[in-house]
Amino acid sequence: MKMFLVIYAEASDETIIGAFKNAGFKSYTKMQGATGEGDQSEPKLGTHCWPGKNNTLFIAVQDEDIQNICDLVRKLKIEYPRACLRAFTFPIEECI
């Protein structure tokens, strides 16, 4: 199992979450109002000089579904370049 971490522009929230849900990835944890700087977009710091914020999704994904969710992210990056979508995976273990 892997944790799929998705970071995207807050303004694209409905589009991004809708795409994940439509693809069958309906369980997630969302953190709103994240700020930061990346190498592929302008800073989003929530200030007058650098307006905007990001949202972050954490999605626990079975190993056999990783390719599908990665393909979805690649598609979304092309269709919605202004969403500044970034995604990462890391291994997880459920501890209950």
Backbone bond lengths (Angstrom), bond angles and torsions (degrees), N, CA, C in turn:
res aa  C-N    CA-C-N  psi(-1)  N-CA   C-N-CA  omega(-1)  CA-C   N-CA-C  phi
1 M - - - 1.450 - - 1.521 108.06 -
2 K 1.336 114.97 145.36 1.458 120.18 179.45 1.521 109.74 -129.57
3 M 1.320 114.70 153.09 1.455 120.81 171.30 1.518 106.12 -94.75
4 F 1.308 115.59 127.70 1.446 122.28 178.77 1.518 106.54 -103.90
5 L 1.306 117.71 117.72 1.462 124.32 -178.88 1.524 107.78 -105.26
6 V 1.324 116.38 122.91 1.459 122.14 -178.60 1.526 108.42 -121.36
7 I 1.319 116.55 129.44 1.462 122.54 177.92 1.523 106.83 -121.84
8 Y 1.331 116.34 133.36 1.463 119.60 -176.48 1.524 109.68 -156.43
9 A 1.328 115.86 161.93 1.461 121.87 -179.95 1.522 110.20 -63.66
10 E 1.323 115.22 132.26 1.462 122.65 -178.46 1.534 112.19 -53.66
11 A 1.320 117.32 -34.33 1.464 121.37 -178.91 1.531 112.34 -64.92
12 S 1.305 118.24 -18.22 1.466 122.68 -178.75 1.528 112.82 -98.75
13 D 1.325 116.93 14.29 1.462 121.20 -171.65 1.533 113.81 -54.30
14 E 1.320 117.82 -53.72 1.467 120.55 -176.43 1.529 111.35 -61.52
15 T 1.311 116.91 -41.78 1.460 121.38 -179.44 1.522 111.52 -63.62
16 I 1.317 116.73 -47.95 1.464 120.87 -176.25 1.527 110.82 -68.02
17 I 1.320 117.76 -49.33 1.463 119.78 -179.86 1.525 110.15 -63.35
18 G 1.316 117.73 -40.64 1.465 120.93 177.87 1.514 112.04 -59.54
19 A 1.312 117.51 -40.98 1.464 121.05 179.63 1.532 111.25 -65.33
20 F 1.329 117.32 -42.19 1.468 119.50 177.91 1.528 110.95 -64.70
21 K 1.321 116.97 -43.32 1.464 120.48 179.31 1.525 111.26 -63.58
22 N 1.332 116.90 -44.06 1.466 120.50 179.03 1.519 112.21 -62.77
23 A 1.325 116.78 -27.53 1.464 121.39 178.77 1.533 112.03 -85.92
24 G 1.334 117.13 0.65 1.459 120.64 177.19 1.510 115.31 97.54
25 F 1.325 117.79 1.42 1.463 121.70 178.70 1.533 107.54 -97.36
26 K 1.324 115.92 85.88 1.467 121.21 -171.10 1.524 114.14 -99.88
27 S 1.310 118.00 -14.91 1.468 121.36 -178.70 1.520 109.08 -101.20
28 Y 1.319 115.90 125.48 1.464 120.07 -179.13 1.521 109.59 -158.46
29 T 1.311 114.77 165.59 1.460 122.46 168.60 1.516 106.04 -119.18
30 K 1.338 116.16 130.76 1.465 120.59 -178.32 1.520 109.90 -114.64
31 M 1.309 115.04 134.47 1.457 122.27 172.01 1.522 106.81 -114.69
32 Q 1.321 116.05 126.49 1.457 121.67 -177.00 1.518 111.65 -102.52
33 G 1.326 114.65 154.85 1.455 120.38 172.30 1.516 115.21 78.44
34 A 1.321 117.80 23.10 1.464 120.23 178.04 1.529 109.09 -71.09
35 T 1.299 116.50 143.05 1.457 121.65 176.97 1.511 109.29 -121.39
36 G 1.326 115.56 157.95 1.449 118.62 178.18 1.510 112.52 166.68
37 E 1.305 114.12 -178.39 1.450 122.70 179.53 1.515 108.23 -128.85
38 G 1.318 115.59 139.91 1.456 120.88 177.54 1.513 110.39 -129.92
39 D 1.311 115.87 172.82 1.458 118.88 -178.45 1.528 112.64 -90.33
40 Q 1.340 118.01 -3.62 1.461 120.40 -179.02 1.527 113.52 -115.93
41 S 1.326 118.17 5.96 1.462 120.65 -179.70 1.523 109.43 -153.54
42 E 1.319 113.56 169.16 1.460 119.64 174.55 1.528 108.99 -69.10
43 P 1.329 118.01 153.36 1.461 119.78 175.66 1.531 111.07 -59.19
44 K 1.299 115.63 144.43 1.468 122.05 173.14 1.525 105.85 -121.53
45 L 1.330 114.41 96.35 1.454 120.09 -173.26 1.524 113.16 -116.09
46 G 1.332 117.45 1.89 1.459 120.52 178.41 1.512 113.91 66.96
47 T 1.337 117.42 26.12 1.465 121.62 -179.74 1.529 109.25 -115.14
48 H 1.332 116.16 174.12 1.463 119.59 177.09 1.521 111.00 -65.33
49 C 1.303 116.56 -38.24 1.466 120.43 -179.53 1.529 112.23 -74.20
50 W 1.324 116.45 -39.20 1.470 122.02 -178.91 1.526 108.46 -128.43
51 P 1.353 116.06 77.37 1.473 119.19 -176.84 1.525 112.03 -71.69
52 G 1.307 115.26 169.26 1.453 121.87 176.87 1.511 111.88 96.17
53 K 1.300 114.35 155.97 1.463 121.88 176.10 1.516 108.17 -139.72
54 N 1.308 115.29 170.87 1.458 122.24 177.95 1.518 110.22 -113.96
55 N 1.303 115.04 160.69 1.462 122.06 166.61 1.517 107.39 -114.57
56 T 1.305 115.43 155.11 1.452 121.68 -179.84 1.516 108.81 -128.98
57 L 1.328 116.19 131.81 1.461 121.64 174.79 1.515 109.42 -111.86
58 F 1.311 115.64 138.59 1.460 122.72 170.25 1.522 106.01 -113.29
59 I 1.335 116.72 122.19 1.458 121.63 -178.27 1.528 107.70 -129.31
60 A 1.334 116.47 118.65 1.462 120.53 175.25 1.526 107.41 -78.94
61 V 1.338 116.16 125.06 1.460 121.37 -172.52 1.529 109.74 -127.75
62 Q 1.321 115.19 132.66 1.463 120.13 174.43 1.533 109.11 -64.72
63 D 1.315 116.65 147.60 1.465 120.81 -177.06 1.528 112.40 -53.62
64 E 1.329 116.77 -38.85 1.469 119.75 -177.17 1.534 112.72 -70.60
65 D 1.335 117.95 -12.41 1.466 121.68 179.80 1.528 113.65 -100.85
66 I 1.309 117.54 -3.04 1.470 121.07 -176.58 1.530 111.41 -61.15
67 Q 1.315 117.78 -44.09 1.467 119.88 -178.99 1.532 110.80 -60.97
68 N 1.330 117.14 -41.11 1.466 120.57 -179.78 1.526 111.98 -64.15
69 I 1.325 116.92 -43.15 1.468 118.75 -178.66 1.532 110.82 -71.86
70 C 1.322 117.54 -33.41 1.471 120.29 175.70 1.528 110.45 -66.21
71 D 1.340 116.89 -40.97 1.467 120.64 177.10 1.526 110.58 -62.11
72 L 1.325 116.99 -39.82 1.464 121.26 177.99 1.526 110.59 -61.47
73 V 1.319 117.19 -44.82 1.468 120.77 179.97 1.527 110.47 -62.76
74 R 1.326 117.32 -42.49 1.470 119.78 178.16 1.535 110.65 -59.48
75 K 1.325 116.33 -42.82 1.469 121.52 178.76 1.532 110.60 -63.42
76 L 1.328 116.88 -45.57 1.463 120.88 -179.56 1.522 111.99 -63.82
77 K 1.326 117.29 -37.37 1.464 120.63 179.31 1.529 111.07 -62.15
78 I 1.327 116.09 -34.65 1.466 120.40 178.84 1.529 110.53 -76.37
79 E 1.334 116.88 -45.55 1.462 121.20 -176.46 1.529 113.16 -71.81
80 Y 1.334 117.19 -32.09 1.462 121.75 -175.66 1.533 110.74 -130.72
81 P 1.326 117.37 67.75 1.473 118.86 -176.64 1.525 113.66 -61.98
82 R 1.335 117.92 -27.24 1.472 120.13 -179.44 1.524 112.89 -74.44
83 A 1.323 117.11 -9.47 1.469 120.44 176.54 1.524 111.00 -73.77
84 C 1.352 116.52 -14.33 1.472 121.31 179.29 1.529 111.10 50.76
85 L 1.299 116.05 44.06 1.463 123.38 -175.29 1.519 111.24 -69.90
86 R 1.326 115.71 132.20 1.472 123.18 172.87 1.517 107.34 -133.61
87 A 1.320 116.83 145.64 1.463 120.37 -179.05 1.523 109.80 -143.40
88 F 1.334 114.65 146.61 1.453 122.31 -177.90 1.527 108.68 -142.67
89 T 1.304 117.28 154.46 1.461 120.87 173.92 1.522 109.46 -124.53
90 F 1.328 114.47 152.58 1.457 120.07 170.83 1.524 107.58 -151.19
91 P 1.323 117.42 151.00 1.467 120.17 -176.94 1.525 111.93 -69.37
92 I 1.332 114.86 145.96 1.464 120.64 176.61 1.524 109.42 -138.87
93 E 1.295 114.60 159.79 1.454 122.17 172.32 1.525 107.75 -134.55
94 E 1.312 115.57 131.44 1.461 119.32 175.18 1.514 108.03 -76.51
95 C 1.315 116.78 135.44 1.473 118.93 -172.20 1.531 113.20 -111.41
96 I 1.303 119.11 27.85 1.460 119.44 171.99 1.500 110.00 -111.52
